[in-house]
Amino acid sequence: MLVRRIPVGCSPMRLRNGVEQLFEGIMDNAPFGRRAFPALNVWEDDTQLFVEAEVPGLKLDDLELLVEGDELTVKGSRKDLDDEGASFHRRERGTGNFSRIVRLPVEVDADKVQATLRDGILTVTLPKAQAVLPRKIEVTG
């Protein structure tokens, strides 16, 4: 257990720095730090859903996508630097395995899902299932 002592009567700035150091120590062992990784955007148009994930430095081999029912799972791994003997002054980029699950708002056609990785952005295009697309109904009289 990590314990840091903060002197009684210290200045607000010293107190803040002490609290930040405490949380940095706790989060050092948490994969990808304080927020969920990768950051995601999800949106839709009339016929498709789109999921965008920020995955800087990752290659295609580092990623795995699964569509199962109403969920998209983005899995991957960011390898640790070959840092043997290195003395870090700051280490904010997380390493290790990650997994994000996105609940999809509509049924998708899993056989037609496409994904591209360009400039550190993973873009997943999920066509909506025919059952949920609007259909024009012809009116007869």
N, C-alpha and C positions, 0 to 999 in steps of 0.2 A: 504494500500500500504506500502510495506517495504522500508524504506529509511535508508541507512547506510552512514555515513560521512567518507570520506577518507581524511586525512590531506594533504594539499598542500605541496609538497617538501618531501614527505615521501620516504623511501627507496623502491627499486623495490620489495624486498621480502615482505615488509609490504603492498605494493600496491597489489601484487599478492594474499596475504592472505585476504585482504579486498574484492577483486573481488570474490575469492572462497566463502567467507562467504555470499556475496550477492547472488550468484547463489544457494548456499545450502539453503538459506532462501526461495528463489523462488521455488526450486524443492522439498522442504519438503512436499508440498501438492500435488505434481504430483504423480500419481500412478506409482510405480516401477522406479522412478528416471529418469535418463537422457537418458537411451537407451530403446529400445523396449523390452518388456518382453512378452514371453520368447524368448531367443536367439534361432534362427532356422538355421538348415542346410537342404537343399533340393537337392537331386540328383536322378539319374535314372540309370537303366541298360536297357537291351533290352526289358524286359517285365513288369517292375514295376517302380513306383516312390517311393521315400522314403522321409519322413519328420522327422527330429529329433528335439526335443525341450527340452531345459534345464528347468526342473520344480522342483528344489530341495525343499523338504519338503512338496510337495503336494501329496495327495492321489487320488485314482481313483474317489472318490465322489466329488473331487474339480474340476474335468475336464469335459468338454463337447466338442465333436468333431462333426462337420457337414460337409458333402460333398454336395455341391449344384452347379450344372453346372460345370464350370471350376474353382471352388474355394473350398479350404479347410479352415474351420474356427476352430481355437483352442480357446476355451473360458475357463475361470476358475476363481477361487477366492483364494487368499491367505489371511487367517484370521490373524487379528491382535493378537499380544501376549496379554496375560492377564497381562497388565503392569500397572494396577492401582497403583499409588503411586511410580512407578519407576521413576528414574531420569536418562535419557539417556545421555551418553557422546558422542555417535555417533549412528546414525540410518540410515543405507544405504539399508537395505532390505525392499523393498516396500510391502505394503499390499493393499488389495482391489481386485476389479474385473479387469480382463484383457481380451482382445480379439485380436487375430492376424488372419489376412486373408491372405492366400497364393494363388496366382493365379497359377493354374496348367498349365504346358506347353502343355499337351496333355489330351485328354479325358480319364477318368478312369472308371472302373467298380465299381460303388459306392456300389453295393451289396456285393462285396468281399473285401472291405477295412478292414484291421485289425490294431489294436493298442495295444501296450504293454507299461507298465510303470515299469521300473526296474532301481534301483539305481539313482532315480531322473531324468532319461532320458525317455521321451515319444517318442516312435518310431512308426510312422504310415506308414504302407505299403499299397500302392495304386496300384493294378494291372491295367495295361493299358487296355483300351477297345479293344475288338477284331478288331474293325474297324481301329485302328491305328497300329496294330501289322503287321510286315512284313509277307507277304504270299509268299510261294514258288509257282511259276508258272511253270507248266510242259509244256515243249516245244514239240510239235508233228511235224512230218514231213511226 
